Amino acid sequence: MREGWIAGAALDVFTPEIPQADNPLLGEDIFFKTLYSPHAAALNPEVMWQLPTVQMENCLSALRGEVPEFVVNPEAIPKWRSRF
């Protein structure tokens, strides 16, 4: 986009997930030419009905002081555990 090869882009995957504020793909010069959406490759009719159950199970695990099954930032687990 900066070089004019393409007029815009739609992005849903970043490395790392969640993009840092200094990520060049979030730059002011291309921000309004880009559609950003959450990474949702697993969102399809076959699994959509499972999401509320998985989310609730993860919340209940966390409230019991257990590590939830799906953790985005596992490096934060030791600090989180120290709260219990």
C-alpha positions in Angstrom: 0.0 0.0 0.0 2.8 2.4 0.8 4.4 1.7 -2.6 1.1 1.9 -4.4 1.0 -1.7 -5.6 -2.4 -2.2 -3.9 -5.1 0.2 -2.8 -6.1 -1.5 0.4 -6.0 -4.7 2.4 -8.1 -6.8 4.8 -6.2 -8.5 7.6 -7.2 -10.9 10.4 -3.9 -12.6 11.3 -0.9 -10.9 12.9 2.4 -12.1 14.2 2.3 -11.8 17.1 -1.3 -12.0 17.9 -2.3 -9.4 19.4 -0.3 -6.8 17.3 1.8 -4.3 19.1 1.1 -0.6 18.8 4.3 0.0 16.8 3.4 -2.7 14.2 3.8 -1.1 10.7 0.5 -2.6 9.6 -1.2 -0.3 12.0 0.6 2.8 10.8 -1.4 6.1 10.3 -0.4 6.2 6.6 -2.3 3.0 5.8 -4.8 2.8 8.7 -7.7 4.1 6.6 -6.9 1.8 3.7 -7.0 -1.3 5.8 -9.8 -3.4 7.3 -8.8 -5.2 10.5 -10.8 -8.0 12.0 -10.2 -10.5 14.8 -8.6 -13.8 13.7 -11.6 -16.1 13.5 -10.7 -19.0 11.3 -12.4 -21.5 13.6 -15.7 -19.7 13.5 -17.9 -21.9 11.4 -21.3 -23.4 11.9 -19.8 -26.7 13.2 -18.1 -25.1 16.2 -20.2 -22.0 16.8 -22.5 -23.8 19.2 -19.5 -24.9 21.3 -18.0 -21.5 22.0 -20.3 -20.4 24.9 -19.6 -23.7 26.6 -15.8 -23.5 26.1 -15.8 -19.9 27.3 -17.8 -20.7 30.4 -15.6 -23.7 31.2 -12.5 -21.5 30.9 -14.0 -18.8 33.2 -15.0 -21.4 35.8 -11.5 -22.9 35.7 -9.9 -19.5 36.2 -12.2 -18.8 39.1 -11.2 -22.1 40.7 -7.5 -21.1 40.3 -6.9 -23.6 37.5 -5.2 -22.7 34.3 -7.9 -22.4 31.6 -7.5 -24.7 28.6 -7.1 -21.9 26.1 -4.6 -19.2 27.2 -3.4 -16.6 24.7 -0.4 -15.4 26.8 0.9 -18.4 28.8 3.9 -16.3 30.0 1.4 -14.5 32.3 0.3 -17.7 34.1 2.9 -17.5 37.0 2.0 -13.9 37.9 -1.7 -14.8 37.6 -1.3 -17.8 39.9 0.5 -15.7 42.5 -2.9 -14.0 43.1 -4.4 -17.2 44.5 
